[in-house]
Amino acid sequence: MTERSQIATSFLPLPGSAPVEWVIEP
């Protein structure tokens, strides 16, 4: 799950700004 966290941070400025976006684009 750590890898997905890093990817989410890459797509979003904060890993809690929009969890739905990183879910749609993993």
C-alpha positions in Angstrom: 0.0 0.0 0.0 3.0 2.2 0.4 3.5 2.3 -3.4 -0.1 3.6 -3.9 0.5 6.3 -1.3 3.5 7.6 -3.2 1.5 7.5 -6.5 -1.3 9.4 -4.8 1.1 12.1 -3.6 2.5 12.4 -7.1 -0.9 13.1 -8.6 -2.2 15.2 -5.7 -0.4 17.9 -3.7 -1.6 16.3 -0.5 -2.4 12.6 0.1 -5.8 13.6 1.5 -6.9 16.3 -0.9 -8.9 14.0 -3.1 -8.6 10.2 -2.5 -11.1 9.6 -5.3 -8.8 10.9 -8.0 -5.9 8.6 -7.3 -8.4 5.8 -7.0 -9.6 6.5 -10.5 -6.1 6.9 -11.9 -3.8 4.5 -10.0 
